[in-house]
Amino acid sequence: MLQTEQSWIKTAWAHLLRALYCAPLVAVEISCTNNYKGKVRAALTRRNIICLIFTPILYVYWNFGLLFGAANMIQSHAYICNTMFSIFIVLIGYCLCLKPYRLEILGLILTAVGVACMLNDPVAERTDGKVA
């Protein structure tokens, strides 16, 4: 509902709002977990520290992709690509050698097929006339 000509402003607001509604949940987790500081120290392995360094770099690429998508795609396509990061949880599980459940694989396949169908919609267009 933010009225602006620049699409990057909407993307920045979306990320800020995510941080705002996640912050109280983090505070609740810290207060409810016994020996939270000790668990954080135990998790600071060399591999995890390297991943923490690379995560912001990948996040920058992700945001540039979102900005490109918001400027060049129609709204529904940009929205789908903006919220697709959640399907990577199954792929992250593979990287951690965790076997996914059958329903997770089914959900991943259904999501991929649905997104492919939506991105190939020949009649989709923006309100300013830009077509898919």
N, CA and C of each residue as an Amber inpcrd file, in Angstrom:
protein
   396
   0.8180000  -1.1960000   0.0000000   0.0000000   0.0000000   0.0000000
   0.8600000   1.2560000   0.0000000   2.1740000   1.0850000  -0.0060000
   3.0870000   2.2150000  -0.0600000   3.1060000   2.7600000  -1.4810000
   2.7160000   4.0030000  -1.6560000   2.6640000   4.6210000  -2.9750000
   3.9950000   5.2780000  -3.2830000   4.7420000   4.6950000  -4.2160000
   6.0320000   5.2420000  -4.6060000   6.3570000   4.7930000  -6.0210000
   7.1720000   5.5640000  -6.7050000   7.5940000   5.2050000  -8.0590000
   8.7810000   4.2420000  -8.0340000   9.6410000   4.3490000  -7.0160000
  10.8140000   3.4910000  -6.9460000  10.4670000   2.1550000  -6.2880000
  10.7350000   1.0680000  -7.0020000  10.4050000  -0.2540000  -6.4700000
  11.3400000  -0.6650000  -5.3400000  12.5490000  -0.1070000  -5.2990000
  13.4970000  -0.5040000  -4.2560000  13.0220000  -0.0470000  -2.8840000
  12.2240000   1.0170000  -2.8280000  11.7070000   1.4850000  -1.5320000
  10.7570000   0.4470000  -0.9450000   9.9050000  -0.1220000  -1.7850000
   8.9870000  -1.1570000  -1.3010000   9.7490000  -2.3840000  -0.8130000
  10.7990000  -2.7600000  -1.5250000  11.5960000  -3.9140000  -1.1170000
  12.2940000  -3.6450000   0.2170000  12.8230000  -2.4510000   0.3770000
  13.4810000  -2.1000000   1.6420000  12.4860000  -2.1240000   2.7990000
  11.2850000  -1.6110000   2.5790000  10.2590000  -1.6450000   3.6190000
   9.8830000  -3.0720000   3.9800000   9.7860000  -3.9460000   2.9940000
   9.4260000  -5.3470000   3.2660000  10.4650000  -6.0010000   4.1700000
  11.7400000  -5.7640000   3.8930000  12.7890000  -6.3650000   4.7180000
  12.8230000  -5.7570000   6.1160000  12.5830000  -4.4830000   6.2290000
  12.5440000  -3.8450000   7.5440000  11.3820000  -4.3750000   8.3690000
  10.2290000  -4.5470000   7.7440000   9.0810000  -5.0800000   8.4760000
   9.3320000  -6.5130000   8.9450000  10.0160000  -7.3080000   8.1320000
  10.3650000  -8.6630000   8.5730000  11.2490000  -8.6210000   9.8120000
  12.2110000  -7.7370000   9.8140000  13.0990000  -7.6240000  10.9820000
  12.3170000  -7.1770000  12.2130000  11.3650000  -6.2690000  12.0250000
  10.5950000  -5.7710000  13.1640000   9.7030000  -6.8390000  13.7790000
   9.0840000  -7.6770000  12.9580000   8.2240000  -8.6810000  13.5850000
   8.9890000  -9.9150000  14.0210000  10.2430000 -10.0740000  13.5940000
  11.0590000 -11.1980000  14.0780000  11.7950000 -10.8570000  15.3740000
  12.0840000  -9.5900000  15.5980000  12.8440000  -9.1890000  16.7880000
  12.1780000  -9.6110000  18.1060000  10.8700000  -9.3920000  18.2960000
  10.2600000  -9.8610000  19.5520000  10.3270000 -11.3790000  19.7130000
  10.2420000 -12.1070000  18.6120000  10.3300000 -13.5700000  18.7010000
  11.7240000 -14.0160000  19.1250000  12.7410000 -13.3150000  18.6680000
  14.1040000 -13.6140000  19.0930000  14.2580000 -13.3410000  20.5860000
  13.6980000 -12.2410000  21.0510000  13.7760000 -11.9080000  22.4740000
  13.0820000 -12.9710000  23.3230000  11.9430000 -13.4750000  22.8550000
  11.2400000 -14.5270000  23.5920000  12.0680000 -15.8100000  23.6230000
  12.6980000 -16.1510000  22.5060000  13.5290000 -17.3560000  22.4710000
  14.7090000 -17.2360000  23.4270000  15.3450000 -16.0790000  23.4560000
  16.4810000 -15.8810000  24.3580000  16.0530000 -16.0080000  25.8070000
  14.8910000 -15.4410000  26.1350000  14.4390000 -15.4750000  27.5320000
  13.9380000 -16.8580000  27.9490000  13.4590000 -17.6500000  27.0020000
  12.9070000 -18.9650000  27.3460000  13.9240000 -20.1030000  27.2900000
  15.0770000 -19.8750000  26.7080000  16.0700000 -20.9380000  26.5450000
  17.0620000 -20.9000000  27.6900000  17.2620000 -22.0480000  28.3140000
  18.2430000 -22.1520000  29.3930000  19.6520000 -22.1250000  28.8150000
  20.5330000 -21.3720000  29.4430000  21.9360000 -21.2620000  29.0500000
  22.0850000 -20.8980000  27.5710000  21.3820000 -19.8680000  27.1570000
  21.3900000 -19.4430000  25.7490000  22.7870000 -19.0150000  25.3120000
  23.4760000 -18.2840000  26.1980000  24.8260000 -17.8170000  25.8620000
  25.7830000 -18.9800000  25.6290000  25.6700000 -19.9970000  26.4550000
  26.5210000 -21.1820000  26.2970000  26.2340000 -21.9220000  25.0020000
  24.9640000 -21.9820000  24.6140000  24.6100000 -22.6540000  23.3690000
  25.1120000 -21.8740000  22.1660000  25.0960000 -20.5640000  22.2590000
  25.6280000 -19.7440000  21.1590000  27.1370000 -19.9500000  21.0520000
  27.8300000 -19.9600000  22.1740000  29.2880000 -20.1870000  22.1490000
  29.6210000 -21.5570000  21.5700000  28.8440000 -22.5680000  21.9180000
  29.0960000 -23.9190000  21.4070000  28.8420000 -24.0010000  19.8980000
  27.9440000 -23.1760000  19.4040000  27.6140000 -23.1960000  17.9740000
  28.6180000 -22.4300000  17.1250000  29.5020000 -21.6530000  17.7500000
  30.4600000 -20.8560000  16.9920000  31.6620000 -21.6970000  16.5640000
  31.3950000 -22.6120000  15.6490000  32.4720000 -23.4010000  15.0700000
  33.0490000 -22.6460000  13.8730000  34.1610000 -23.1260000  13.3750000
  34.8010000 -22.4530000  12.2320000  33.8730000 -22.4280000  11.0170000
  33.2100000 -23.5480000  10.7790000  32.2830000 -23.6340000   9.6380000
  31.1300000 -22.6340000   9.7830000  30.5500000 -22.5480000  10.9590000
  29.4330000 -21.6320000  11.1750000  29.8660000 -20.1750000  11.0560000
  31.0670000 -19.8650000  11.4980000  31.5620000 -18.4920000  11.3870000
  31.7620000 -18.1260000   9.9180000  32.2940000 -19.0510000   9.1310000
  32.4610000 -18.7980000   7.6950000  31.1020000 -18.5920000   7.0310000
  30.1280000 -19.4030000   7.4150000  28.7750000 -19.2420000   6.8650000
  28.1820000 -17.8850000   7.2620000  28.4490000 -17.4470000   8.4880000
  27.9560000 -16.1390000   8.9230000  28.5900000 -15.0020000   8.1330000
  29.8090000 -15.1810000   7.6900000  30.4660000 -14.1590000   6.8840000
  29.8870000 -14.1180000   5.4790000  29.6240000 -15.2880000   4.8950000
  29.1210000 -15.3410000   3.5200000  27.6400000 -15.0170000   3.4010000
  26.8840000 -15.1790000   4.4690000  25.4470000 -14.9290000   4.3980000
  25.1160000 -13.4870000   3.9900000  25.7230000 -12.4450000   4.5790000
  25.4030000 -11.0860000   4.1310000  25.7880000 -10.8240000   2.6740000
  26.8600000 -11.4760000   2.2100000  27.2530000 -11.3060000   0.8060000
  26.1680000 -11.8770000  -0.1110000  25.6730000 -13.0570000   0.2120000
  24.6060000 -13.6450000  -0.5830000  23.3170000 -12.8400000  -0.4680000
  23.0980000 -12.2550000   0.6920000  21.9040000 -11.4290000   0.9120000
  21.9280000 -10.1960000   0.0110000  23.0960000  -9.6260000  -0.2100000
  23.2180000  -8.4760000  -1.1130000  22.8130000  -8.8770000  -2.5190000
  23.3090000 -10.0270000  -2.9930000  22.9160000 -10.5130000  -4.3220000
  21.4130000 -10.7610000  -4.4000000  20.8550000 -11.3280000  -3.3300000
  19.4110000 -11.5900000  -3.2810000  18.6360000 -10.2810000  -3.4060000
  19.0630000  -9.2510000  -2.6840000  18.3460000  -7.9710000  -2.7470000
  18.4580000  -7.3230000  -4.1140000  19.6290000  -7.3840000  -4.7510000
  19.7340000  -6.8390000  -6.1070000  18.8210000  -7.5930000  -7.0650000
  18.6910000  -8.8960000  -6.8670000  17.7540000  -9.6640000  -7.6840000
  16.3190000  -9.2390000  -7.4480000  15.9660000  -8.9710000  -6.1840000
  14.6200000  -8.5000000  -5.8790000  14.3500000  -7.1360000  -6.4980000
  15.3270000  -6.2560000  -6.4380000  15.1540000  -4.9320000  -7.0450000
  14.9880000  -5.0430000  -8.5550000  15.7850000  -5.8910000  -9.1890000
  15.6530000  -6.1000000 -10.6310000  14.2720000  -6.6730000 -10.9510000
  13.8410000  -7.6390000 -10.1500000  12.5360000  -8.2470000 -10.3750000
  11.4010000  -7.2570000 -10.1890000  11.4900000  -6.4270000  -9.1580000
  10.4310000  -5.4510000  -8.9190000  10.3580000  -4.4200000 -10.0380000
  11.4820000  -4.1080000 -10.6490000  11.4930000  -3.1100000 -11.7200000
  11.0960000  -3.6980000 -13.0660000  11.3540000  -4.9870000 -13.2820000
  11.1780000  -5.5670000 -14.6130000  10.1110000  -6.6480000 -14.7080000
   9.5560000  -7.0760000 -13.5970000   8.5540000  -8.1420000 -13.6360000
   7.1970000  -7.5740000 -13.2660000   6.1600000  -8.3460000 -13.5350000
   4.8470000  -7.9220000 -13.0800000   4.7390000  -8.2450000 -11.5920000
   3.7970000  -7.6490000 -10.9130000   3.7540000  -7.6930000  -9.4550000
   3.6410000  -9.1090000  -8.9040000   2.7820000  -9.9330000  -9.4780000
   2.6110000 -11.2800000  -8.9300000   3.8750000 -12.1040000  -9.0890000
   4.5940000 -11.9250000 -10.1950000   5.8400000 -12.6590000 -10.3870000
   6.9010000 -12.1900000  -9.4000000   7.0120000 -10.8990000  -9.2180000
   7.9870000 -10.3660000  -8.2650000   7.6490000 -10.8180000  -6.8450000
   6.3530000 -10.8540000  -6.5150000   5.9380000 -11.2820000  -5.1790000
   6.3160000 -12.7430000  -4.9420000   6.0640000 -13.5960000  -5.9210000
   6.4020000 -15.0170000  -5.7780000   7.9030000 -15.1850000  -5.5980000
   8.6910000 -14.4980000  -6.4090000  10.1420000 -14.6250000  -6.2880000
  10.6440000 -14.0380000  -4.9690000   9.9370000 -13.0700000  -4.4140000
  10.3160000 -12.4600000  -3.1410000  10.0610000 -13.4080000  -1.9730000
   9.0530000 -14.2580000  -2.0910000   8.7040000 -15.1420000  -0.9690000
   9.1730000 -16.5740000  -1.1710000   9.9430000 -16.8450000  -2.2060000
  10.3650000 -18.2170000  -2.4860000  11.5210000 -18.6890000  -1.6190000
  12.1110000 -17.8280000  -0.8180000  13.2640000 -18.2670000  -0.0310000
  12.9030000 -19.3910000   0.9220000  11.6360000 -19.5280000   1.2900000
  11.2410000 -20.5620000   2.2450000  11.3740000 -21.9660000   1.6720000
  11.3370000 -22.1340000   0.3350000  11.4680000 -23.4860000  -0.2000000
  12.9020000 -23.9840000  -0.1330000  13.8380000 -23.1040000   0.1300000
  15.2280000 -23.5260000   0.2260000  15.5140000 -24.2710000   1.5210000
  14.5610000 -24.3060000   2.4440000  14.7700000 -25.0240000   3.6980000
  15.0550000 -26.5030000   3.4260000  14.3460000 -27.0990000   2.4770000
  14.5800000 -28.5000000   2.1400000  15.9880000 -28.6680000   1.5700000
  16.4040000 -27.7330000   0.7230000  17.7410000 -27.8240000   0.1440000
  18.8230000 -27.6020000   1.1940000  18.5670000 -26.7340000   2.1520000
  19.5170000 -26.5400000   3.2480000  19.6170000 -27.8200000   4.0730000
  18.4880000 -28.4940000   4.2560000  18.4980000 -29.7760000   4.9560000
  19.3730000 -30.8000000   4.2580000  19.3190000 -30.8080000   2.9110000
  20.2090000 -31.7050000   2.1600000  21.6670000 -31.3750000   2.4420000
  21.9980000 -30.0950000   2.4990000  23.3800000 -29.6970000   2.7770000
  23.8220000 -30.1350000   4.1640000  22.8870000 -30.2070000   5.0920000
  23.1980000 -30.6390000   6.4560000  23.0370000 -32.1420000   6.6370000
  22.8570000 -32.8590000   5.5160000  22.7010000 -34.3190000   5.5140000
  21.4660000 -34.7730000   6.2880000  20.4040000 -33.9810000   6.2310000
  19.1360000 -34.3530000   6.8540000  18.1960000 -34.8540000   5.7690000
  17.6310000 -36.0160000   5.9810000  16.7260000 -36.5850000   4.9920000
  15.3550000 -35.9030000   5.1240000  14.8460000 -35.3260000   4.0250000
  13.5460000 -34.6520000   4.1110000  12.4000000 -35.6640000   4.1450000
  11.2640000 -35.2230000   4.6590000  10.0610000 -36.0440000   4.6580000
   9.4730000 -36.0770000   3.2560000   8.6660000 -37.0890000   2.9770000
   8.0370000 -37.1990000   1.6570000   7.1570000 -36.0000000   1.3540000
   6.4520000 -35.5200000   2.3530000   5.5690000 -34.3760000   2.1180000
   6.3620000 -33.0960000   1.8240000   7.5620000 -32.9930000   2.3810000
   8.4150000 -31.8390000   2.0560000   8.8380000 -31.8800000   0.5890000
   9.1970000 -33.0650000   0.1100000   9.5760000 -33.2130000  -1.2940000
   8.3700000 -32.9310000  -2.1860000   7.2110000 -33.4530000  -1.8140000
   5.9910000 -33.2010000  -2.5880000   5.6760000 -31.7130000  -2.6340000
   5.7960000 -31.0350000  -1.4900000   5.5560000 -29.5920000  -1.4460000
   6.5440000 -28.8240000  -2.3040000   7.8000000 -29.2480000  -2.2970000
   8.8300000 -28.6060000  -3.1190000   8.5160000 -28.7690000  -4.6040000
   8.1010000 -29.9690000  -5.0020000   7.7700000 -30.2160000  -6.4050000
   6.5390000 -29.4170000  -6.8140000   5.5000000 -29.4190000  -5.9750000
   4.2900000 -28.6540000  -6.2970000   4.5750000 -27.1580000  -6.3990000
   5.4190000 -26.6610000  -5.5180000   5.7820000 -25.2450000  -5.5590000
   6.5350000 -24.9120000  -6.8330000   7.5050000 -25.7430000  -7.1910000
   8.2840000 -25.4920000  -8.4040000   7.4050000 -25.5300000  -9.6510000
   6.4960000 -26.5000000  -9.7310000   5.5930000 -26.5880000 -10.8840000
   4.6540000 -25.3810000 -10.9110000   4.1170000 -25.0070000  -9.7650000
   3.2110000 -23.8520000  -9.7110000   3.8880000 -22.5590000 -10.1180000
   5.1000000 -22.3520000  -9.6460000   5.8330000 -21.1280000 -10.0110000
   6.1710000 -21.1310000 -11.4920000   6.5770000 -22.2980000 -12.0250000
   6.8830000 -22.3800000 -13.4610000   5.6430000 -22.0680000 -14.2900000
   4.4920000 -22.5800000 -13.8790000   3.2450000 -22.2820000 -14.6050000
   2.9020000 -20.8040000 -14.5180000   3.0670000 -20.2150000 -13.3410000
   2.7200000 -18.8080000 -13.1890000   3.6540000 -17.9000000 -13.9830000
   4.9540000 -18.2030000 -13.9770000   5.8960000 -17.3680000 -14.7070000
   5.7090000 -17.4950000 -16.2190000   5.1000000 -18.5820000 -16.6800000
   4.8590000 -18.7710000 -18.1080000   3.4600000 -18.3400000 -18.5370000
   2.7560000 -17.6110000 -17.7050000   1.4160000 -17.1340000 -18.0380000
   1.5230000 -16.0890000 -19.1470000   0.9940000 -16.3760000 -20.3450000
   1.1700000 -15.4480000 -21.4630000   0.2810000 -14.2080000 -21.3920000
  -0.7510000 -14.2160000 -20.5600000  -1.6650000 -13.0620000 -20.5290000
  -1.4230000 -12.1460000 -19.3380000  -0.4150000 -12.4450000 -18.5200000
  -0.1230000 -11.6040000 -17.3580000   0.5140000 -10.2990000 -17.8170000
   0.0670000  -9.1870000 -17.2320000   0.6650000  -7.9030000 -17.5460000
   0.5050000  -6.9440000 -16.3830000   1.3710000  -5.9270000 -16.3400000
   1.3160000  -4.9210000 -15.2940000   0.2710000  -3.8730000 -15.6430000
  -0.0650000  -3.0640000 -14.6740000  -1.0510000  -2.0140000 -14.9250000
  -0.5160000  -0.9330000 -15.8670000   0.8080000  -0.8200000 -15.9570000
   1.3770000   0.1650000 -16.8750000   1.5720000  -0.4010000 -18.2760000
   1.1030000  -1.6560000 -18.5150000   1.1710000  -2.2290000 -19.8430000
   2.3250000  -3.1680000 -20.0900000   3.2540000  -3.2800000 -19.1590000
   4.3890000  -4.1850000 -19.3370000   3.8960000  -5.6210000 -19.2430000
   4.2790000  -6.4350000 -20.2080000   3.8020000  -7.8220000 -20.2310000
   4.8460000  -8.7470000 -19.6240000   4.3970000  -9.9520000 -19.3100000
   5.2740000 -10.9370000 -18.6890000   6.3460000 -11.3920000 -19.6560000
